[in-house]
Amino acid sequence: MASIKLEQLTKRFGKVVAVNNLNLEVKDGEFIALLGPSGCGKTTTLLMIAGIYRPTQGKIYFDDVLVNDVAPKDRYVGLVFQSYALYPHMKVYDNIAFPLKLAKVPRKEIDRKVYEVAKLTKIEELLDRMPGQLSGGQQQRVALCRALVKEPEILLLDEPLSNLDARLRIETRAEIKRLQRELGITTILVTHDQVEALTMSERVAVMHAGVLQQYGPPDELYDRPRNLFVASFIGDPPMNLIPVELERTDGRLRLVADSFVLPLAEEWENMLGQIPEASFTLGVRPEDVRISTEEKANALLGEVFLTEPLGGGTLVHFMFGEISFRVLASREIKMDVGDKFWLVPDQSKLHIFTKDGLSVREVGRRDAQ
């Protein structure tokens, strides 16, 4: 297996900067994800690691060996595409064996390796079928086998689950994660689906407009987003993001927007006192708000505007003037449109962002350094 290090990696297509000064490290045997919306540069990064694209500038290292000038076939990389890219005129066996045949591996060794990876992915009984006779999930496993049969040091997955239905996607997520742990292979997953990234990976690199926004474990991205983009992209249901003004009334700080008025706990005094501005964006996750029928400290009185049953809970929309505020409530709480409840956000889990989109906590951490 191999570790990967990207140093100031940049890729331009004419005037378009697809990847901009990317610095990233992947440990030997680690599973990471490149996560972001379409056009953020994640697939371009993957293809540079594979050797299909040549960087405009910057360096790519495998185990501290510079590989910028190493041909794709010599990088010991397995690549699985979103489309699977199977040869329709070849049986499953021949699709899997194809890279070994190109490398002129002896027939007995090809047989051994093909049956080995087929058994690993539980498709031994499909080896005599044609790709057109397979389901999407089965085709995905064949593509995975073709990548694994070369015994690569690095496995690159480009949106491998996008063509699967929801239930099969969940099953295949678990299967890929099991295989990666069993083989201990260094793996990079490219996806726009935050659930895939957070459930499958040890660390996630969030990208936007070719720039790395944050890189860390899933819990860190969820609990401590460094900026407004990461906060808005991570979380389902999405975080409430409300432009607010900071006011001091009767010696207490409050965040105000229209009829939305949230008193702040004392813990925010020091952090906000260091920032010379009064306009912020408040972020509150729907699951970090408690609903009460009685008035509580640091609470808001909200009126139910809409309810969305989600099975395990209910997503409730409250309106404060023109501001919509979503709360994930227990389905045990019975409520109708027009009912009023006290909303108590967990002050330790609030997120407040500056006008530049940086987390106030992140600004405080940088200042402390």
Secondary structure, 3 states (H helix, E strand, C coil): CCCEEEEEEEEEECCEEEEEEEEEEECCCCEEEEECCCCCCHHHHHHHHHCCCCCCEEEEEECCEECCCCCHHHCCEEEECCCCCCCCCCCHHHHHHHHHHHCCCCHHHHHHHHHHHHHHCCCHHHCCCCHHHCCHHHHHHHHHHHHHCCCCCEEEEECCCCCCCHHHHHHHHHHHHHHHHHHCCEEEEEECCHHHHHHHCCEEEEEECCEEEEEECHHHHHHCCCEHHHHHHCCCCCCEEEEEEEEEECCEEEEEECCEEEECCCHHHHHHHCCCCCEEEEEECHHHEEEECCCCCCCEEEEEEEEEECCCCEEEEEEECCEEEEEEECCCCCCCCCCEEEEEECHHHCEEECCCCEEHHHHHHHHHC
